[in-house]
Amino acid sequence: MIFNVRIIRFSVAFLVLCNYNASGFEIKRYMIMNKNILSRLYRHGVQLMAVGIVTGILSGIVVTFFNIAADLFSKYAKDVYALVRENPAFVPLLFVALAIIAFSIATVSKFVPMVRGSGIPQTEGAARGLLELKWYKSLPAMAASCLVCILSGLTAGAEGPSMFIGATCGEGTSKLLRCTDMEKRYQITGGACAGLAVAFNAPLTGITFAFEEAHRRFTPAIFICAFSSVLSAIITRNALYGWMNMPVEGILSSFNLIQIPLKSYGFVALAAVVSGICGFGFYNLCLLSKKLFAKIKTKNALTTTYLKLLFPFIFAGVFGLITASVMGGGHSFIESLGTHGGTTQQSVATVFSSPVVVTLILVLVMRVIATALNLGAGVPCGIFIPMLAIGACIGTLVAKLGVAWGMPTEYADCIVMICMATFFATIVKAPLTAIIMVVELTWQFTLLVPVVLGVSFGYMVSEVCGARSIYDELLDNILDEQHVHLTKQTYVATVEDGSIAMHKPIRDVLWPSNLLIRSIKRDGVSIVPASDTVLQVGDELSIQAECVDYDNFKVSVDEIVKPRKHLFSNKKRKSQSEQNE
């Protein structure tokens, strides 16, 4: 019986494969018609996935060890500051060391400008084709600089640099395998997603961040690359942790989240309103900090950078001597705010010998100042987790206010999570990432609906106030600092047989950044393009774009509209012309 079933299944599959019709089997005709499709599937699907797996494995190895080192350096920093607090005679030595470290990082950033900042804006610029990472210099420079910042006691997160390091791994892999410029951008995105996923142990957050923030679009190619990179990176991370006998746990395990009844949603609305307004205020504070630091100018570029970096390092020393709650990115601080505030009372209430609320306000102010200084000065450290820590601190204050107004204490952890997600979504304008991040960090779906409501309000606040993503603002500043100017150019390209764009809607193609298809001429008739317009062979595309390098822009477009066999010849002709020049 089993044998007969197998025969039937094989027969049906064979008939479908052979494209049976009234005239009989047409195996040869079917294979000829689909030869190009199978070839494109291999080149643009299987091949992209294979390279993505290599990128993910490499990113998983490098980012895993980087985060392990970051955790160790964070513990060493707390031990150093505890020693200095017990021995006041070491205070001058501490600030001298901080000044030397600031000068060292300024020197590194002079030769490797890409290390200035959190790493996420640079990654987005590289994924959009606006910046060049140069992985062999940027990777060790960013890793070393960020670790030194963490050791110095700054409110430095490792998540942004982890994305940057993953992106450099993607760029290095693409160059090693001689991928095209467009494929390189895919791998940069995949590596960045893998870096964020490994840092947070949150694969879906990494994938969502690629669509929502890095490219702001969904295409099958981006999904293939991001999915394969993240999956292989997470497997690699878990394998390394198992090899080193280290537990793989959720980052936020102290939060007990329960279902909030509908009658208590007034407290959810309160949390959303407060955190959304605070998020917009912090956004403007960061922009103000960036403008103030931009006014620091000297005749020497190294001196200017050093003076900028000196401020956050000195303040980090002062804050670190006051309380350890300000130090580090914020993982342990957020964890201390869980379990209905019980741990909070032990960790921060005794710092100033003040009530819990007063202490939380002081810690919140210091964390806001420290994070804004780091961002304004361009310190090579992440602001991802510090923003979450600020949002969690705001959430704790809102929860205590709610308890005073009659809210059950059991809802406190939920309010903290809502405020954290809303605060993040307001500043970054990535609502889906914020929602999925809370679910993955806590490993609980209980709070999904309240978080969605809070995040929606925060995003609405940023939209009404005309705020952009903080990473877009930082990217614009980086482009200005590196004197990268965009110019408007027009290019007419023809979709050829065997190209990536053939038979695809416009929205499913990863076009170069800041590109607009103004018109399509098909069979002598002009067509007004839409996002769902399917491109056909022979379509003449009138393309207008703001680009940095017109020649590279044309090459990037040709990689999309021409078959691969023509691309190597184009690059060869380009390299020969450059050599002749």
PyMOL commands that set and color helices and strands:
alter all, ss='L'
color gray80, all
select helices_A, chain A and resi 2-17+27-86+88-111+113-115+120-127+135-151+159-176+181-200+203-215+220-243+262-294+301-322+324-326+331-336+342-347+356-377+384-404+409-428+431-442+448-464+470-481+506-508+550-561+564-580
alter helices_A, ss='H'
color red, helices_A
select strands_A, chain A and resi 487-494+515-522+525-527+540-547
alter strands_A, ss='S'
color yellow, strands_A
deselect
rebuild
show_as cartoon
